Amino acid sequence: MSRILQTARQTTDLRQSALVKAALRLAAQRCPTDITTADLAQAVGISQGAVFRHFSSKQAVWLAVLDWVSEHLMHDLHAAVQSRHSSSEGFNPLAALQDVFVAHVDFVVSHPGVPRVVFQELQHAEETPLKTAVRALMEQYRALVIELLLNAKSQKLLAPDTNVPSAAVLFLGSVQGLVMQLLVSGQVQAMAAQAPGVFAIYLRGITLRDTP
């Protein structure tokens, strides 16, 4: 690749990254569907026409946003699990599940625009590329949670007859419930404050005890 093409590629990558981050910042303040390419251009200090030199459409921007969310959220969740695998005390899947819960809450606290983007797409009755991207993210997340729950079940850490798929649904629903409260109240720190208590109730439900 020539130096000119490499420089152009780097410039595009930087602009695309800046536009994705701007979209997330704006989504924390307003409905994503109301955010225009002019808004995005202004947020990063470029012309509206320049936006379309880096993305073919506004939908392409939001697809890039969801790609970014998927990559970074799943990285944080897997890192939380990996840190437990590295523990000298041995791997505790329920402690790892708690760390995943906390990592997700921390991610939303750091990027409060994410829930608006995700829930906005799930409201559409028809299938869209953005909705497909959200579903793919949720499937990755669900697979990780089920893996941890199956590990816990194999170690006899769950209450007898615990239904693992249902326990996974309840886990994801618990996080989503906190997210919905954030969207209603707008109080980001309240979500972080309530998270430990919510997980404790979840844990009692699947193990009949209070701590991992």
Secondary structure by P-SEA (a helix, b strand, c coil): ccaaaaaaaaaaaaaaaaaaaaaaaaaaccccccccaaaaaaaacccaaaaaaccccaaaaaaaaaaaaaaaaaaaaaaaaaaaaaccccccaaaaaaaaaaaaaaaaaaccaaaaaaaaaaacccccaaaaaaaaaaaaaaaaaaaaaaaaaaaccccccccaaaaaaaaaaaaaaaaaaaaacccaaaaaaaaaaaaaaaaaaacccccc
